[in-house]
Amino acid sequence: MSPDAAPTPIGVRRFLFDAGRDGPVVGVVADGNCPAMPAQTRLRHVDGRAMPSLSSLLDEFARGWGFPPHFGRNRDAFDDCMRDLDADAPTDGSLTALVTVVDHAESLLRRDPGDLRWLADSLVFYRDHYRDRDTPLPFAMILLTPPALTSWVTQRWHDAGAVVAEIAPDADDDTED
């Protein structure tokens, strides 16, 4: 496929399967609706409109994921909390994925593109952290945005260095290798 060709939409199960390995950790849904997740997915919604800056992103993720009261509200503390999202998970391996859904993703970190680059890099770091555990666990972020803004949001993330998967709720979800 040429670099300018549109990606083939994939189902959410395929996206999570790939994110649990070396695939894209960021996916965009063009219709603005969160697709159904596999059972036992730990899913949290955050609002892009509440996160125009890094400091507001830290606050919104702390709210959405329930970070501890001692959360330091800085990048290092964020890294620590994001790598501890499964701390209270059952030990039987029943947790299947960790997913952050960003509603209104078109508004996320609009004040500073450098912060979006940092977030894109950090998401890969978290994905690799969960992937490389004794019991691998897919980690991903799903961006919800209106159809008219999907291309713009995708390009913004590409410009920040992210590989973005296009998720289609009705796409074939074959996860066999």
trRosetta pair geometry for C-beta under 8 A, 3 or more apart (Angstrom, degrees):
i j d omega theta_ij theta_ji phi_ij phi_ji
1 5 4.5 -118 -178 64 96 144
1 7 7.9 90 143 -107 161 51
2 5 4.7 112 56 -22 77 102
6 166 7.5 9 172 -15 90 157
7 164 7.8 -159 4 95 153 71
7 165 6.7 -139 141 -142 156 46
7 166 4.8 158 82 7 112 110
8 166 7.5 -169 100 59 21 113
9 166 4.6 -77 -100 113 70 104
9 167 6.6 72 -160 -180 87 8
9 168 3.4 56 156 -17 137 119
9 171 4.8 -150 121 -74 94 139
10 14 4.2 -107 172 87 116 131
10 15 5.5 146 98 -56 115 81
10 18 7.6 35 119 0 164 138
10 165 6.0 -46 38 -180 117 118
10 166 7.1 118 16 79 70 62
10 167 6.3 -47 72 -111 68 55
10 168 7.0 134 52 27 17 84
10 171 5.2 -172 -164 117 18 151
10 172 7.7 -58 -142 68 60 67
10 173 7.8 101 172 -105 74 54
11 14 4.9 95 59 10 78 102
11 15 6.9 -137 101 -7 41 90
11 35 7.6 177 -165 176 66 158
11 167 7.2 48 -166 -156 17 79
11 168 6.8 -57 -83 73 50 70
11 169 7.3 49 -132 -162 74 20
11 170 7.6 -87 -98 120 96 10
11 171 4.2 -153 -54 79 70 88
11 172 6.1 -123 -19 91 118 26
11 173 3.3 -77 83 -84 156 84
12 15 5.3 -51 -145 36 36 117
12 16 6.3 33 157 -16 68 103
12 27 7.6 148 -118 113 68 164
12 35 4.3 -172 -42 95 137 139
12 36 7.1 -178 42 72 148 52
12 37 6.5 -101 141 -104 144 54
12 38 7.7 -163 114 -25 106 81
12 142 7.7 -4 -125 -97 106 142
12 167 5.6 53 -81 -160 69 126
12 169 7.0 8 -23 -114 108 55
12 173 7.1 -17 49 -113 56 119
13 16 5.9 -55 -147 39 30 106
13 17 6.2 36 152 -23 64 107
13 38 6.0 94 -104 -57 91 112
13 173 4.0 64 46 -171 118 117
13 175 5.6 -95 138 -48 103 124
14 17 5.5 -52 -146 35 31 116
14 18 6.3 27 156 -15 65 107
14 171 7.3 -77 25 108 133 116
14 172 7.6 54 -38 103 141 65
14 173 5.4 -149 -26 -144 91 54
14 174 6.8 31 -82 64 114 47
14 175 5.6 -161 -96 -86 60 78
15 18 6.0 -61 -150 40 27 107
15 19 6.1 26 153 -19 65 110
15 23 7.5 -158 -156 122 45 137
15 24 7.4 -50 -150 75 85 99
15 27 4.8 15 -157 -76 144 153
15 140 6.7 102 140 -151 100 164
15 142 7.9 78 130 -92 152 103
15 165 5.2 166 -122 105 102 152
15 167 5.3 -22 -49 -97 152 109
16 19 5.4 -52 -138 39 33 113
16 20 6.3 38 157 -24 63 105
16 38 6.8 -119 58 5 161 123
16 41 7.7 -86 -116 -109 156 125
16 96 7.8 45 154 140 145 97
16 97 4.9 -46 -155 -102 130 153
16 99 7.3 -57 -101 -74 113 119
16 138 4.6 97 -178 131 82 162
16 140 6.0 -116 -107 -1 68 145
17 20 6.0 -61 -158 32 26 113
17 21 7.3 7 149 -5 59 107
17 23 7.6 47 97 19 60 148
17 138 7.1 -67 -81 -81 18 146
17 175 4.2 173 -68 -141 161 116
18 21 6.0 -69 -158 41 37 102
18 22 7.8 -62 -179 68 72 43
18 23 2.6 7 158 13 98 169
18 24 6.6 26 119 35 122 67
18 165 7.1 126 78 -77 141 153
19 23 5.4 -76 -62 78 38 99
19 24 6.6 -47 -86 89 83 49
19 25 5.2 105 -141 -111 101 51
19 27 7.7 -82 -59 -30 129 111
19 97 7.9 69 81 -142 123 118
19 127 6.1 -108 -180 -135 82 124
19 138 4.9 83 90 -161 96 104
19 139 6.6 -132 149 69 113 42
19 140 4.1 -7 -174 -75 169 113
20 23 7.8 15 35 34 47 105
20 97 7.3 -95 -67 -106 113 95
20 127 8.0 -139 -101 -165 26 92
20 130 7.8 -80 -128 113 70 105
20 131 6.0 150 -174 -105 50 92
20 136 5.9 100 -178 147 102 115
20 137 7.1 -117 -125 138 104 17
20 138 3.3 -67 -68 -81 97 89
20 139 7.7 115 -94 11 61 53
21 131 6.6 127 -113 -139 19 132
22 131 7.9 101 -66 -163 54 168
23 163 7.9 -123 176 102 52 130
23 165 7.1 30 160 -58 109 134
24 27 6.4 117 112 -69 119 72
24 162 7.4 78 -149 170 97 86
24 163 4.4 -124 -98 106 97 95
24 164 6.0 124 -160 -123 144 12
24 165 4.2 173 66 -29 142 97
25 123 4.6 169 112 142 136 106
25 124 5.7 -166 4 -85 144 54
25 126 7.6 124 -164 70 149 90
25 127 4.3 -113 -99 -55 130 144
25 139 6.7 0 -145 101 109 80
25 140 5.4 -159 -166 -118 59 64
25 141 6.4 46 140 18 82 85
25 162 7.6 -97 58 -149 87 104
26 120 7.1 -43 -32 -127 145 82
26 123 6.3 63 -55 119 95 161
26 140 7.3 171 -81 -165 25 79
26 141 5.2 -16 -110 70 70 99
26 142 7.9 156 -161 -91 50 28
26 143 6.6 26 -175 -17 95 111
26 157 5.8 -150 125 -172 155 147
26 162 4.9 13 27 175 144 136
26 163 7.3 152 47 81 95 49
26 164 5.0 -49 102 -109 105 74
26 165 7.1 162 94 20 51 76
27 140 6.5 16 3 175 106 125
27 141 7.4 173 28 91 66 51
27 142 5.0 -21 72 -113 97 73
27 143 6.9 -169 93 22 44 77
27 164 6.8 135 -113 -170 27 68
27 165 4.3 -32 -107 71 87 97
27 166 7.2 147 -160 -106 80 7
27 167 4.3 58 165 -32 125 117
28 105 7.2 -137 -123 74 92 161
28 142 7.5 151 -96 -165 23 60
28 143 4.5 -26 -107 68 74 108
28 144 8.0 163 -156 -80 60 23
28 145 6.6 -24 -160 23 105 112
28 150 6.0 135 146 -152 130 88
28 153 6.0 148 -127 104 139 119
28 154 5.4 -105 11 -79 161 92
28 157 7.6 -170 -52 15 122 149
28 164 5.6 23 -10 175 108 120
28 165 7.4 173 19 83 65 48
28 166 6.0 -32 65 -112 88 57
28 167 6.7 175 74 19 32 87
29 32 6.8 -174 106 -44 98 12
29 33 6.6 -107 140 63 136 49
29 34 7.0 154 35 -104 165 34
29 35 6.3 -168 -107 -24 141 96
29 142 6.2 29 -16 177 109 106
29 143 7.0 -179 19 84 69 54
29 144 5.4 -15 59 -105 109 68
29 145 7.7 148 71 28 62 64
29 167 4.9 -43 -82 75 79 105
29 168 7.8 146 -132 -90 74 30
29 169 7.2 51 -143 -44 118 89
30 145 7.4 -35 -129 72 36 82
30 147 5.1 53 165 -112 90 73
30 150 4.2 0 -120 -92 85 155
30 166 7.0 14 -34 -157 108 101
30 168 7.6 -6 24 -94 106 74
31 147 6.1 10 -101 -63 46 98
31 169 7.5 -58 36 -2 131 118
32 144 5.0 82 -149 175 47 94
32 145 6.1 -99 -90 92 81 16
32 146 5.3 8 -60 -87 131 44
32 147 7.2 -85 -19 -32 99 65
33 144 7.0 139 -7 -139 8 122
33 169 7.1 -21 91 -45 106 144
34 37 7.8 -27 158 -37 105 97
34 45 7.6 -83 -64 -93 151 112
34 101 5.3 3 -109 -144 124 155
34 142 6.9 101 -129 108 83 140
34 144 6.1 -58 -66 -73 72 137
35 142 7.7 -125 27 -158 93 156
35 167 6.2 -118 -7 148 140 122
35 169 4.1 -175 -110 -104 104 88
36 169 7.2 86 12 -149 78 104
37 41 4.0 -95 153 46 129 152
37 43 5.5 -169 -7 -63 167 138
37 97 7.2 -134 -170 65 114 126
37 99 6.4 -152 -119 33 138 154
38 41 5.3 109 65 -41 72 112
38 96 5.2 -88 104 110 123 152
38 97 6.6 92 53 9 113 122
39 96 6.7 88 86 0 57 143
40 94 5.1 -126 -136 152 151 81
40 95 5.6 -152 163 -120 104 31
40 96 4.5 101 91 -4 100 100
40 97 8.0 113 106 21 73 67
41 95 7.9 93 -115 -167 24 66
41 96 5.5 -56 -74 71 64 99
41 97 4.5 -12 -125 60 91 97
41 98 7.7 179 -168 -78 71 18
41 99 5.7 6 173 9 117 119
42 85 6.8 163 107 151 144 108
42 86 7.2 -178 14 -95 156 75
42 89 7.4 -90 -44 -95 141 106
42 95 6.0 -2 -25 -151 109 112
42 97 7.1 -155 32 94 68 50
42 98 5.1 -13 67 -111 107 65
42 99 7.1 158 83 25 54 68
43 99 4.9 -12 -109 70 74 104
43 101 6.5 22 -172 -11 97 112
44 64 4.5 112 161 161 120 99
44 65 5.3 -65 -67 -81 179 66
44 99 7.5 171 27 92 61 57
44 100 5.5 -22 70 -114 93 68
44 101 7.1 -174 90 25 41 76
45 64 6.4 -138 82 -137 38 117
45 100 7.9 137 -103 -166 20 58
45 101 4.9 -30 -104 73 69 103
45 102 7.9 150 -158 -93 59 19
45 103 5.8 31 -171 -20 107 110
46 50 7.2 -116 175 62 81 116
46 51 6.8 41 149 -30 116 137
46 60 4.8 99 -161 148 113 109
46 61 6.1 -18 -95 -84 153 56
46 63 7.6 122 -117 73 92 95
46 64 4.2 -66 -77 -54 91 157
46 100 6.2 -2 7 -173 112 104
46 101 7.3 162 25 81 64 51
46 102 5.7 -25 72 -108 90 66
46 103 7.2 -167 88 22 37 80
47 50 4.3 70 83 6 103 109
47 51 7.1 157 93 -5 57 94
47 60 6.5 -124 49 -149 71 134
47 102 7.7 121 -130 -161 10 61
47 103 5.2 -29 -112 67 61 104
47 104 5.9 25 -167 40 72 118
48 51 5.7 -77 -147 47 39 103
48 102 5.1 71 -59 171 98 102
48 103 6.3 -143 4 89 87 47
48 104 4.0 -146 51 98 104 77
48 105 4.8 171 -61 -101 151 24
48 106 6.6 116 118 47 152 42
48 107 4.1 131 129 63 99 87
48 108 3.9 -74 -138 -53 102 81
49 52 7.8 -3 -170 -48 35 89
49 103 8.0 -40 4 104 92 88
49 104 4.7 -4 -31 110 91 153
49 107 4.6 37 -87 86 51 163
50 56 6.1 -156 151 168 62 113
50 59 7.7 -110 152 91 107 103
50 60 4.7 134 108 -92 115 130
51 56 4.9 -178 -121 112 44 98
51 57 4.2 72 -153 -86 113 69
51 60 4.9 -85 -68 21 104 150
51 102 7.9 -74 40 -143 143 113
51 107 7.2 119 61 115 71 90
51 108 5.3 5 90 -129 115 67
51 109 6.3 -29 136 -46 96 64
52 56 6.0 36 40 51 62 147
52 107 6.4 -60 -83 168 79 89
52 108 7.9 -156 -96 -150 35 17
52 109 6.9 128 -170 -102 28 18
52 110 5.2 -44 -143 41 83 93
52 111 5.1 80 152 -25 88 106
53 56 4.9 89 55 14 80 101
53 57 6.9 -134 98 -9 40 88
53 109 7.1 93 -111 -122 14 58
53 111 4.8 -7 -86 36 79 144
53 112 6.9 59 -130 10 69 107
53 115 7.2 141 -164 -23 46 175
54 57 5.4 -53 -147 33 33 115
54 58 6.5 36 155 -21 65 101
54 75 7.8 -31 -176 -70 129 92
54 109 7.1 47 -68 -117 59 102
54 112 7.0 -35 -28 54 99 130
54 115 4.5 -138 -65 -131 100 134
54 118 7.7 15 -108 66 123 141
55 58 5.8 -49 -153 31 33 113
55 59 6.7 31 150 -15 63 105
55 73 7.1 39 -145 175 76 108
56 59 5.5 -51 -148 38 39 113
56 60 6.1 36 155 -19 69 107
57 60 5.9 -57 -142 39 29 107
57 61 6.2 25 161 -14 66 108
57 108 7.5 71 -98 -159 111 85
57 109 6.3 8 -59 -69 135 95
57 115 7.3 164 4 165 147 127
57 119 7.2 -94 -178 -86 160 132
58 61 6.2 -58 -145 40 25 106
58 62 6.3 30 154 -23 61 109
58 71 7.9 171 173 147 99 120
58 73 4.9 109 138 -147 141 69
58 74 7.4 22 -118 -54 155 15
58 77 8.0 60 -151 81 122 106
58 78 5.7 -99 -117 -78 93 120
59 62 5.6 -56 -149 35 29 114
59 63 6.5 28 153 -17 64 105
59 73 7.1 23 -67 -125 70 113
60 63 5.6 -51 -149 36 33 111
60 64 6.1 28 155 -16 67 111
61 64 5.6 -55 -136 43 32 109
61 65 5.7 1 173 9 70 113
61 67 7.0 55 119 -30 79 123
61 78 6.9 62 83 -138 146 103
61 81 7.7 130 130 103 113 132
61 82 7.6 -23 169 -77 141 99
61 100 7.5 -14 -122 -132 95 144
62 65 6.9 -65 -128 53 17 87
62 66 7.8 46 172 -127 49 3
62 67 4.0 -67 -134 32 74 123
62 71 5.3 177 -120 89 121 165
62 73 7.3 -35 -47 -89 147 83
62 81 7.5 -8 -101 151 72 171
63 66 7.7 11 178 -69 22 42
64 100 7.1 78 128 -137 142 100
65 81 6.9 126 101 153 137 114
65 82 7.8 59 99 -98 178 61
65 85 6.2 -71 -158 -117 128 101
65 100 7.5 -43 -65 -97 110 109
67 71 4.0 47 138 -69 127 146
67 81 4.6 -9 -121 -145 110 150
68 71 5.7 146 67 -42 63 83
68 81 7.4 -154 17 -108 82 110
71 77 5.5 124 -169 157 64 126
71 78 8.0 63 -169 -78 107 52
71 81 5.9 14 -118 -62 110 143
72 76 7.1 -13 75 77 138 89
72 77 3.3 -176 48 -60 99 152
73 77 6.4 -6 6 69 21 143
73 78 8.0 49 -138 -54 24 91
74 77 5.1 87 52 15 73 104
74 78 6.9 -131 97 -9 34 92
75 78 5.4 -54 -146 35 31 116
75 79 6.4 36 154 -22 65 101
75 118 7.1 -72 -123 172 131 137
75 122 7.9 -132 -160 -88 96 140
76 79 5.6 -49 -152 31 33 113
76 80 6.7 34 150 -19 63 102
77 80 5.5 -50 -152 34 36 115
77 81 6.4 30 153 -15 67 106
78 81 5.9 -59 -147 40 30 106
78 82 6.0 26 158 -17 67 111
78 122 7.6 -3 117 -164 116 154
79 82 6.0 -60 -141 40 26 108
79 83 6.4 14 161 -10 63 112
79 122 6.7 -121 -95 -145 86 112
79 125 7.3 -33 -135 114 105 139
79 126 7.9 -150 -142 -72 65 93
80 83 6.2 -71 -153 42 25 102
80 84 6.4 6 155 -8 63 120
81 84 5.7 -74 -147 45 32 106
81 85 7.5 67 154 -63 63 73
82 85 6.4 -6 -160 -37 38 109
82 122 7.2 65 72 161 166 112
82 126 5.0 -70 142 -102 117 133
83 126 6.2 -141 -79 -123 71 81
83 129 5.0 -76 -125 156 104 162
83 130 7.9 -156 -136 -52 66 79
84 87 4.7 16 176 -48 86 115
85 98 5.1 95 106 -143 139 145
85 139 7.8 121 49 -119 140 113
86 89 4.1 -19 -171 -16 83 132
86 95 6.1 161 -135 105 110 164
86 98 6.4 -100 -57 -65 98 129
86 130 7.4 112 -9 -119 136 108
86 137 6.2 63 -67 92 157 174
89 95 4.3 -50 -153 -21 126 149
90 93 7.6 -72 101 18 92 23
90 94 5.1 7 70 37 134 108
90 95 6.4 160 40 -28 83 92
93 135 5.4 -130 -109 -159 100 145
95 98 7.7 24 164 -58 118 79
95 137 6.4 6 109 -129 105 126
96 137 7.7 158 166 -143 18 80
96 138 7.4 -2 149 35 63 105
97 137 6.7 162 -111 179 35 77
97 138 4.2 -24 -118 74 95 103
97 139 7.3 175 -166 -79 73 30
97 140 6.8 -15 -178 19 119 103
98 130 6.6 -138 26 -107 125 162
98 137 6.3 55 -8 143 100 115
98 138 7.2 -172 30 99 64 56
98 139 4.7 -8 66 -112 106 75
98 140 7.5 150 86 24 61 58
99 139 7.8 -180 -76 -155 45 41
99 140 5.3 -9 -112 69 80 88
99 141 7.3 151 -161 -98 61 27
99 142 6.2 15 -175 -4 110 108
100 140 7.6 -157 32 103 68 47
100 141 4.8 -19 69 -113 97 80
100 142 7.4 180 90 26 48 67
101 141 7.7 161 -89 -163 26 57
101 142 4.8 -19 -111 68 73 102
101 144 6.3 32 179 -17 97 114
102 105 4.4 87 108 -92 113 90
102 108 5.7 3 179 -66 144 140
102 141 6.4 25 -14 -179 108 104
102 142 7.1 -175 22 88 71 49
102 143 5.2 -16 62 -113 110 61
102 144 6.5 -172 87 24 55 75
103 144 5.2 -18 -114 64 49 124
104 107 5.0 0 144 19 103 115
104 108 7.7 145 110 -38 70 80
104 144 7.2 -1 -19 88 30 89
104 145 7.1 82 -142 -104 23 66
105 108 5.3 -27 -159 -5 55 123
105 143 3.6 61 -101 -162 169 96
105 144 5.9 141 -15 54 106 42
105 145 4.6 -79 51 -58 98 103
105 153 5.4 72 108 -149 109 142
106 145 4.9 108 -38 -133 94 118
106 146 7.4 -29 -19 26 140 85
106 149 4.6 -21 -87 157 137 151
106 152 7.0 44 -126 93 104 115
106 153 5.3 -91 -89 -77 70 111
107 110 5.9 -61 -163 -26 47 124
108 116 7.4 106 120 -104 94 102
108 143 7.6 -100 7 -126 146 108
109 112 6.5 -70 -178 60 89 68
109 113 7.8 111 136 -105 105 27
109 115 4.7 -148 -153 98 124 113
109 116 4.5 161 105 -68 139 85
109 119 6.5 -153 -34 -2 160 144
111 115 7.4 28 73 23 83 138
112 115 4.4 78 88 -1 105 106
112 116 7.4 178 101 -7 60 80
113 116 5.4 -51 -155 35 47 114
113 117 6.5 51 147 -22 71 98
113 156 7.9 -131 -122 -162 97 89
113 159 7.1 -52 -158 118 127 116
113 160 6.6 -149 -173 -89 83 92
114 117 5.5 -48 -151 32 37 114
114 118 6.5 40 149 -19 65 101
115 118 5.5 -48 -150 34 36 114
115 119 6.4 37 151 -19 66 103
116 119 5.6 -51 -146 37 35 111
116 120 6.3 38 153 -21 66 104
116 156 6.8 -61 171 156 163 98
116 157 7.3 -122 171 -105 119 55
116 160 4.3 -96 124 -102 100 145
117 120 5.7 -52 -146 35 30 112
117 121 6.4 28 155 -15 64 107
117 160 4.5 -151 -83 -157 58 82
117 161 5.8 68 -138 12 83 116
118 121 5.9 -60 -151 40 29 109
118 122 6.1 30 153 -22 66 111
119 122 5.5 -56 -143 37 31 114
119 123 6.4 37 157 -27 65 101
119 160 7.5 -9 61 167 86 146
120 123 6.0 -49 -151 26 28 112
120 124 7.2 27 152 -14 59 101
120 157 6.4 148 -97 -159 125 78
120 160 4.4 146 -16 127 147 112
120 161 5.2 145 111 70 141 88
120 162 4.0 -119 -145 -57 121 104
121 124 6.0 -58 -161 33 36 110
121 125 6.6 38 145 -20 67 107
121 161 6.6 19 -62 87 82 137
122 125 5.2 -54 -152 35 39 118
122 126 6.4 36 152 -18 71 102
123 126 5.7 -51 -147 36 34 109
123 127 6.3 39 152 -22 65 104
123 139 7.8 -167 -169 126 72 106
123 141 5.7 -69 -131 -2 138 126
123 162 7.3 25 57 -113 132 119
124 127 5.5 -50 -146 35 33 115
124 128 6.3 31 155 -17 64 105
125 128 6.0 -58 -150 38 27 108
125 129 6.4 33 150 -25 62 105
126 129 5.4 -49 -148 30 35 117
126 130 6.5 23 158 -9 67 104
126 139 5.2 -120 129 134 96 153
127 130 6.3 -65 -153 43 28 101
127 131 5.9 27 153 -21 66 115
127 138 7.8 -8 -142 -160 86 53
127 139 4.7 -152 -102 70 56 104
127 140 7.1 56 -100 -77 108 55
128 131 5.4 -56 -137 40 31 114
128 132 5.8 20 167 -13 67 115
129 132 6.5 -70 -146 40 18 101
129 133 7.4 38 152 -45 56 94
129 139 7.5 15 63 4 86 156
130 133 6.0 -32 -158 -6 37 117
130 136 6.9 87 142 -162 68 59
130 137 4.4 -82 180 72 109 89
130 138 7.0 58 118 169 130 3
130 139 4.3 121 31 -27 148 119
131 136 5.2 14 -152 -143 44 106
131 137 7.6 -120 -73 53 36 47
131 138 7.6 42 -83 -99 81 43
131 139 7.5 -103 -37 17 79 99
132 136 7.4 55 -35 -102 12 89
133 136 6.0 156 56 -90 82 39
133 137 6.4 5 41 8 134 94
142 167 6.6 -31 -135 19 108 156
143 153 6.0 -177 146 156 142 136
143 157 7.5 -137 -25 -50 159 145
143 164 7.8 -30 24 -145 132 120
145 149 4.7 -104 162 88 119 108
145 150 5.6 158 86 -84 114 59
145 153 4.8 174 -16 -22 170 158
146 149 5.1 71 63 18 83 103
146 150 7.5 -120 97 -38 41 78
147 150 5.7 -27 -151 -15 38 118
149 152 5.1 -62 -162 48 65 115
149 153 5.5 65 140 -25 89 104
150 153 5.9 -58 -144 38 28 108
150 154 6.1 27 159 -18 65 110
151 154 5.7 -56 -145 39 29 112
151 155 6.2 28 157 -18 65 108
152 155 5.8 -56 -146 38 28 109
152 156 6.3 33 154 -24 63 106
153 156 5.6 -53 -150 32 30 116
153 157 6.7 26 154 -14 63 105
154 157 6.0 -60 -154 38 31 107
154 158 6.3 33 150 -20 66 106
154 164 5.0 -164 -142 90 82 153
154 166 7.5 -7 -103 -80 140 92
155 158 5.4 -51 -145 37 35 114
155 159 6.2 39 154 -21 66 104
156 159 5.7 -53 -150 35 29 113
156 160 6.6 25 149 -16 61 107
157 160 5.4 -56 -149 39 36 112
157 162 4.2 -53 167 60 94 126
157 164 4.9 89 94 -60 136 130
158 161 7.8 96 180 -34 31 8
158 162 6.5 -93 -84 66 31 70
158 163 7.8 50 -109 -104 73 33
158 164 6.3 -86 -59 5 80 114
167 171 7.4 -134 -168 19 47 132
168 171 3.9 98 71 -35 104 107
